[in-house]
Amino acid sequence: MDLALKGRIAFVTGASRGIGRAIALALAAEGVHLGLFGRDTTRCDKLAADVLKQYPDLRVCVVPLDLESGTAAIKPAIREAVKQLGGVDILVNCAGGAYRGRLEQIPDDAWERYFAVKPLGLIRMTREALPHLKKSKQGRVINISGTRGREPGGPSVMSGPINLGTLSITKALANEFGPLGITVNAICPGSTDTGRWTELVNITAKERGVSVEEATKHLVREVPLGRVVVPDDIAGLTVFLASKQAAMITGTAINVDGGRTRGIP
Ligand SMILES: NC(=O)c1ccc[n+]([C@@H]2O[C@H](COP(=O)([O-])OP(=O)(O)OC[C@H]3O[C@@H](n4cnc5c(N)ncnc54)[C@H](OP(=O)(O)O)[C@@H]3O)[C@@H](O)[C@H]2O)c1
């Protein structure tokens, strides 16, 4: 199937590891040039080298960016990536996370720091990328949210509002950007096997007073499909949403959680 992705340009935040890294690799496999944004440039440089080794015809640039630094850092970062790659067709806002803990365990400033990355960081990234996305024939914004935005709970009370904010801005921008021919969608990962999964397993083991193996079994038992989500599961859907086949999909949010979320999505 021709996804019409070859030669397109994607910017990916949170590309240094976990889900963002998998997304960058999956887009590269479809012939997409990459702007990799991250704080950890050593990891991003390694990813760029891995991509170029496999796909030497691609153009890849690494742009250092701490989203907590706000618009003052985001503006020049986008400018630099556009200068190096010539534009952008697909913006994948993946950077983020949530401070793990119940309400009383979360330091006050953590709320502001994490919200500065997601959803605020993705709002600013999208705004600064917009003039360039408008020039694309296949403009796409794909926001990595999380199922806790729909079903708050678990050991991170912060995950709910951060991901709900991401879903809300996704819908609002889909309406706003529709007439520009740009689609805006969200993906809601369930617990996914990145560093965050290891944290979740350890916290669950501690809270339940069980071993890490027991905690893992308990968490996996909650997933109807019987395994933890892996970053490639999210990457596959990202590629589809970026493709021409997804041209009429906008303003939606798709769970990739093995059925773990109990409510109707
Ligand atoms: N894993 C899950 O279970 C899960 C579930 C639901 C939703 N999600 C969402 O999926 C996305 C990716 O998560 P992940 O599991 O891949 O997490 P991860 O392995 O912890 O990676 C987080 C990424 O975000 C980047 N990041 C964090 N703070 C940043 C900042 N201030 N400026 C720039 N980049 C920053 C990190 O860059 P550095 O390397 O520089 O730290 C890293 O690339 C997040 O938005 C997360 O909320 C994940």
The ligand as a MOL file (V3000), in Angstrom:
LIG
                    3D

  0  0  0     0  0            999 V3000
M  V30 BEGIN CTAB
M  V30 COUNTS 48 52 0 0 0
M  V30 BEGIN ATOM
M  V30 1 N 4.7620 4.6600 28.6120 0
M  V30 2 C 3.5180 4.7400 28.9950 0
M  V30 3 O 3.0020 3.8750 29.7220 0
M  V30 4 C 2.6380 5.8790 28.5200 0
M  V30 5 C 1.2590 5.7970 28.7730 0
M  V30 6 C 0.4430 6.8490 28.3610 0
M  V30 7 C 0.9850 7.9320 27.7090 0
M  V30 8 N 2.3190 7.9840 27.4810 0 CHG=1
M  V30 9 C 2.8530 9.1750 26.8220 0
M  V30 10 O 3.7100 8.8160 25.7510 0
M  V30 11 C 4.7080 9.8220 25.5990 0
M  V30 12 C 6.0700 9.1490 25.5590 0
M  V30 13 O 6.2270 8.4250 26.7570 0
M  V30 14 P 7.3610 7.3160 26.9700 0
M  V30 15 O 6.7460 6.2090 27.7100 0
M  V30 16 O 8.0680 7.0640 25.7060 0 CHG=-1
M  V30 17 O 8.2530 8.1050 28.0110 0
M  V30 18 P 9.8240 8.1760 28.2380 0
M  V30 19 O 10.5050 6.9530 27.7870 0
M  V30 20 O 9.9200 8.6360 29.6520 0
M  V30 21 O 10.2360 9.3630 27.2530 0
M  V30 22 C 9.7810 10.6540 27.4930 0
M  V30 23 C 10.2860 11.5330 26.3900 0
M  V30 24 O 9.8540 12.8850 26.6280 0
M  V30 25 C 10.9840 13.7240 26.5870 0
M  V30 26 N 10.8630 14.8510 27.4980 0
M  V30 27 C 10.4980 14.8420 28.7920 0
M  V30 28 N 10.5710 16.0800 29.2990 0
M  V30 29 C 11.0140 16.8810 28.3030 0
M  V30 30 C 11.3070 18.2630 28.1980 0
M  V30 31 N 11.2180 19.0790 29.2510 0
M  V30 32 N 11.7310 18.7580 27.0210 0
M  V30 33 C 11.8770 17.9390 25.9500 0
M  V30 34 N 11.6210 16.6230 25.9730 0
M  V30 35 C 11.1950 16.1040 27.1450 0
M  V30 36 C 12.1330 12.8440 27.0410 0
M  V30 37 O 13.3510 13.4200 26.6420 0
M  V30 38 P 14.7140 13.2480 27.4930 0
M  V30 39 O 15.3600 12.0050 26.9740 0
M  V30 40 O 15.4750 14.4620 27.1680 0
M  V30 41 O 14.3380 13.1360 28.9360 0
M  V30 42 C 11.8070 11.5470 26.3320 0
M  V30 43 O 12.2150 11.5770 24.9960 0
M  V30 44 C 4.5500 10.8020 26.7630 0
M  V30 45 O 3.8540 11.9330 26.3190 0
M  V30 46 C 3.7230 10.0050 27.7520 0
M  V30 47 O 2.9180 10.8320 28.5780 0
M  V30 48 C 3.1630 6.9800 27.8600 0
M  V30 END ATOM
M  V30 BEGIN BOND
M  V30 1 1 1 2
M  V30 2 2 2 3
M  V30 3 1 2 4
M  V30 4 1 4 5
M  V30 5 2 4 48
M  V30 6 2 5 6
M  V30 7 1 6 7
M  V30 8 2 7 8
M  V30 9 1 8 9
M  V30 10 1 8 48
M  V30 11 1 9 10
M  V30 12 1 9 46
M  V30 13 1 10 11
M  V30 14 1 11 12
M  V30 15 1 11 44
M  V30 16 1 12 13
M  V30 17 1 13 14
M  V30 18 2 14 15
M  V30 19 1 14 16
M  V30 20 1 14 17
M  V30 21 1 17 18
M  V30 22 2 18 19
M  V30 23 1 18 20
M  V30 24 1 18 21
M  V30 25 1 21 22
M  V30 26 1 22 23
M  V30 27 1 23 24
M  V30 28 1 23 42
M  V30 29 1 24 25
M  V30 30 1 25 26
M  V30 31 1 25 36
M  V30 32 1 26 27
M  V30 33 1 26 35
M  V30 34 2 27 28
M  V30 35 1 28 29
M  V30 36 1 29 30
M  V30 37 2 29 35
M  V30 38 1 30 31
M  V30 39 2 30 32
M  V30 40 1 32 33
M  V30 41 2 33 34
M  V30 42 1 34 35
M  V30 43 1 36 37
M  V30 44 1 36 42
M  V30 45 1 37 38
M  V30 46 2 38 39
M  V30 47 1 38 40
M  V30 48 1 38 41
M  V30 49 1 42 43
M  V30 50 1 44 45
M  V30 51 1 44 46
M  V30 52 1 46 47
M  V30 END BOND
M  V30 END CTAB
M  END
